[in-house]
Amino acid sequence: MPGPDSASFKEGKSTTFTADVADETDLGSAVTVKGEGYTITFEGNGFASKHMRRIRRNSVSLLQSPQTSPDKLAAYAKEARARAAIRWGGKESSTNSVVYLDLGQFCQFGAQIIKFLKSDTANAWSPYPANAPTTLQKHATVTIGRCLAYSHSGVGAVRSGGDGTVEGGVGITLQVTVRQVGGSTTMVEVCHYEGGTVTGKLSSDKLNPKTQGAKMHGIAGTIVTV
């Protein structure tokens, strides 16, 4: 049955960050992260218009099981390569990566944005578009540690092979654009992701679930929150 899901973590003695999704089975259901008086919203976390692909609760279980994780990881890697290639075509200057992360990592992601906003209060928000301001936004750098990520090597980089081969691995660093919601500096929406440098490169697409199951299970365990 469709239903809500949540994840949280505590930092220090008094700071708690919480991520919520109204329908954990629906990839289009927005993820909201709250903490320290801020609310961060990630809208539509499928691949229709964003880089991020939320790993649903059942899929997290499949990735944690020695019996099912090799095939699940292989399926994700195959889909990610294809999606990264689609993103590359005609968008070399802005979008070229796809990222699979669970709700726990969305929580970590939102927490990084909240920390950035708290530390960046002295700097002004930028109007966009500049010639007809309709929203105010800022840019931050975020690193997601436990995720499956595929990317061409940074914004504007040349493909790493004539066949459009992309880098794959565990973890990625992204440039993120956040914009104010209703003119509030503490309620923001993540509206754009740019570039992406894979931090723990591996050739997961070359692994065989039938003969390298144990190795693939180990990799699968590093892309979900434990």
Backbone torsions as a table, in degrees:
resi	resn	phi	psi	omega
1	MET	NA	134.7	175.7
2	PRO	-59.7	145.5	179.6
3	GLY	-171.5	173.0	-178.1
4	PRO	-75.1	164.4	174.4
5	ASP	-146.8	156.3	179.7
6	SER	-148.9	158.2	176.2
7	ALA	-147.3	151.4	-179.6
8	SER	-153.2	162.0	170.6
9	PHE	-150.4	153.5	-177.5
10	LYS	-109.6	135.6	179.0
11	GLU	-120.3	121.5	-175.6
12	GLY	73.6	-157.0	-175.9
13	LYS	-89.6	-22.0	-170.9
14	SER	-132.4	-6.2	-175.3
15	THR	-99.6	120.9	177.7
16	THR	-122.5	131.3	175.3
17	PHE	-109.4	136.8	-176.9
18	THR	-131.6	134.2	176.0
19	ALA	-112.1	134.9	-179.8
20	ASP	-131.6	145.8	172.0
21	VAL	-135.5	134.4	-174.1
22	ALA	-69.4	-38.0	179.8
23	ASP	-133.9	100.4	-172.6
24	GLU	-68.9	-17.4	178.9
25	THR	-83.2	-15.2	-175.3
26	ASP	-102.3	114.0	-179.1
27	LEU	-66.9	-17.1	177.3
28	GLY	-84.4	-6.2	-179.8
29	SER	-74.8	127.8	-175.0
30	ALA	-67.1	142.4	172.3
31	VAL	-97.2	132.9	178.7
32	THR	-120.6	129.0	178.3
33	VAL	-114.3	131.8	-179.2
34	LYS	-126.9	147.1	176.0
35	GLY	172.8	143.8	177.0
36	GLU	53.9	33.7	176.7
37	GLY	85.2	3.3	-179.9
38	TYR	-108.2	152.1	173.3
39	THR	-128.6	121.9	-179.7
40	ILE	-114.6	127.0	-179.0
41	THR	-115.0	132.0	173.5
42	PHE	-108.6	108.6	-175.8
43	GLU	-88.5	141.4	169.8
44	GLY	52.2	69.8	-172.6
45	ASN	-90.3	49.7	167.7
46	GLY	-106.1	-156.6	179.0
47	PHE	-106.2	9.6	-177.7
48	ALA	-62.8	-43.2	-177.5
49	SER	-139.7	-1.3	-176.4
50	LYS	-123.6	167.7	175.3
51	HIS	-80.5	-26.2	-165.4
52	MET	-88.2	134.8	177.5
53	ARG	-122.0	108.2	-178.8
54	ARG	-71.5	131.2	175.0
55	ILE	-83.0	116.3	-175.5
56	ARG	-74.4	164.4	-172.9
57	ARG	-54.0	-47.2	-179.0
58	ASN	-64.1	-37.3	179.7
59	SER	-69.6	-33.1	174.3
60	VAL	-59.6	-43.4	178.8
61	SER	-62.3	-40.2	179.2
62	LEU	-64.9	-37.4	179.7
63	LEU	-73.2	-21.0	-179.9
64	GLN	-89.8	-12.3	-177.7
65	SER	-90.1	131.4	177.5
66	PRO	-60.3	-29.2	-177.1
67	GLN	-77.4	-36.4	-172.7
68	THR	-107.6	-17.1	-174.2
69	SER	-64.5	-38.1	-179.4
70	PRO	-60.2	-46.7	-179.5
71	ASP	-68.4	-37.3	179.5
72	LYS	-66.7	-42.6	178.0
73	LEU	-63.2	-43.3	179.4
74	ALA	-61.5	-40.3	179.3
75	ALA	-65.1	-43.1	178.6
76	TYR	-63.7	-42.9	-178.9
77	ALA	-62.4	-41.9	178.9
78	LYS	-62.7	-45.2	179.8
79	GLU	-66.6	-41.2	-177.8
80	ALA	-63.4	-42.9	178.3
81	ARG	-59.1	-44.8	-178.8
82	ALA	-64.7	-43.4	-179.2
83	ARG	-67.0	-37.5	179.1
84	ALA	-64.5	-38.0	178.8
85	ALA	-66.4	-39.7	177.8
86	ILE	-63.4	-42.8	-179.2
87	ARG	-64.6	-31.5	-176.1
88	TRP	-68.2	-40.9	-173.0
89	GLY	-60.1	112.8	176.9
90	GLY	78.8	1.1	-177.1
91	LYS	-128.3	31.4	-173.6
92	GLU	-59.4	-23.9	-175.7
93	SER	-87.6	-5.8	-175.0
94	SER	-139.5	-54.5	-172.0
95	THR	-121.1	128.4	-178.9
96	ASN	-156.3	21.2	-178.7
97	SER	-136.8	155.9	173.7
98	VAL	-133.2	142.9	-172.3
99	VAL	-135.6	130.5	174.5
100	TYR	-104.6	121.2	179.5
101	LEU	-146.0	149.5	-178.9
102	ASP	-89.6	179.3	-175.3
103	LEU	-64.3	-32.6	177.1
104	GLY	-61.4	-38.3	178.7
105	GLN	-76.7	-30.1	171.0
106	PHE	-59.4	-38.7	178.6
107	CYS	-62.7	-45.0	177.3
108	GLN	-63.0	-40.2	179.2
109	PHE	-59.7	-52.5	180.0
110	GLY	-61.3	-36.8	179.2
111	ALA	-62.8	-38.3	177.8
112	GLN	-64.2	-39.2	178.2
113	ILE	-66.0	-42.5	178.7
114	ILE	-60.5	-45.0	179.1
115	LYS	-61.9	-39.9	178.1
116	PHE	-62.1	-48.4	-178.2
117	LEU	-61.9	-38.5	178.9
118	LYS	-65.0	-36.4	-176.9
119	SER	-85.3	-10.9	-173.1
120	ASP	-111.4	19.9	-175.6
121	THR	-64.0	-23.1	-178.8
122	ALA	-75.1	-17.8	-177.9
123	ASN	-97.0	140.4	-176.6
124	ALA	-72.9	152.4	172.0
125	TRP	-78.2	148.0	-178.2
126	SER	-98.5	134.2	176.9
127	PRO	-74.5	143.2	176.1
128	TYR	-142.9	132.1	-8.7
129	PRO	-70.5	154.0	-172.0
130	ALA	-63.4	-32.3	-176.0
131	ASN	-86.5	-7.9	178.6
132	ALA	-154.5	73.3	-172.0
133	PRO	-54.0	121.4	176.5
134	THR	-122.0	-16.5	179.6
135	THR	-154.4	159.7	176.9
136	LEU	-114.9	137.0	-174.0
137	GLN	-142.1	165.1	174.8
138	LYS	-138.6	163.1	-179.9
139	HIS	-119.0	136.0	-179.7
140	ALA	-135.1	158.7	174.9
141	THR	-106.2	127.0	-176.2
142	VAL	-127.1	137.4	175.1
143	THR	-113.7	124.9	176.8
144	ILE	-103.4	118.1	-173.1
145	GLY	-82.6	-42.5	-174.6
146	ARG	-111.0	90.3	-179.8
147	CYS	-160.8	162.2	170.1
148	LEU	-98.4	123.0	-174.8
149	ALA	-130.4	140.0	173.4
150	TYR	-127.5	136.0	-176.1
151	SER	-157.3	146.8	161.7
152	HIS	-74.6	158.4	-168.1
153	SER	-74.0	74.3	174.0
154	GLY	84.8	168.6	-177.6
155	VAL	-65.1	130.6	175.6
156	GLY	75.6	4.0	-177.4
157	ALA	-75.7	155.3	178.4
158	VAL	-76.4	146.1	176.0
159	ARG	-56.0	146.3	-175.8
160	SER	-80.4	2.3	176.8
161	GLY	-168.6	158.6	-178.7
162	GLY	-63.2	-21.3	180.0
163	ASP	-90.9	6.3	178.5
164	GLY	79.5	26.0	179.1
165	THR	-59.3	139.8	179.5
166	VAL	-119.7	162.4	175.4
167	GLU	-80.4	139.0	175.5
168	GLY	-128.7	155.4	178.4
169	GLY	171.9	-168.5	-178.8
170	VAL	-106.8	118.7	179.1
171	GLY	94.2	145.6	-179.5
172	ILE	-156.1	150.2	173.3
173	THR	-111.2	125.7	-175.2
174	LEU	-123.7	151.7	167.3
175	GLN	-91.2	128.4	-173.1
176	VAL	-122.3	137.4	173.9
177	THR	-106.9	128.9	175.9
178	VAL	-119.1	146.1	-179.8
179	ARG	-130.0	151.1	-179.8
180	GLN	-67.1	146.6	173.7
181	VAL	-110.6	119.1	179.9
182	GLY	63.8	27.6	178.4
183	GLY	75.4	12.5	-178.3
184	SER	-95.0	138.0	177.5
185	THR	-86.6	-6.1	179.8
186	THR	-112.4	-4.9	173.2
187	MET	-119.5	108.2	-173.6
188	VAL	-133.1	158.4	178.5
189	GLU	-118.5	136.5	173.0
190	VAL	-79.7	115.1	-171.3
191	CYS	-113.8	-11.5	-178.4
192	HIS	-158.4	144.5	175.1
193	TYR	-123.5	139.5	-174.8
194	GLU	-133.8	134.7	176.4
195	GLY	70.0	-146.9	179.1
196	GLY	141.3	115.7	177.2
197	THR	-110.6	115.0	-180.0
198	VAL	-68.5	130.5	-173.3
199	THR	-95.7	-25.8	179.7
200	GLY	-128.1	78.8	-169.7
201	LYS	-69.5	141.4	176.1
202	LEU	-157.0	160.0	-179.9
203	SER	-102.2	66.0	-178.1
204	SER	-64.9	-24.4	-179.6
205	ASP	-72.0	-14.4	179.8
206	LYS	-97.3	-1.4	-179.7
207	LEU	-82.7	143.8	-178.3
208	ASN	-105.9	116.3	-178.7
209	PRO	-58.5	-28.3	-176.6
210	LYS	-76.9	-32.7	-176.0
211	THR	-111.3	-13.8	-177.5
212	GLN	-128.7	37.6	-176.2
213	GLY	-57.9	-43.5	-177.6
214	ALA	-64.9	-41.5	179.1
215	LYS	-64.6	-43.0	-179.3
216	MET	-67.7	-34.0	176.3
217	HIS	-63.5	-39.0	178.2
218	GLY	-63.5	-42.0	178.0
219	ILE	-65.2	-44.6	-178.2
220	ALA	-58.4	-35.1	179.8
221	GLY	-67.5	-18.1	-178.6
222	THR	-90.6	-3.7	-178.6
223	ILE	-106.0	1.7	177.1
224	VAL	-123.7	154.0	179.3
225	THR	-73.4	135.2	-179.6
226	VAL	-107.9	NA	NA
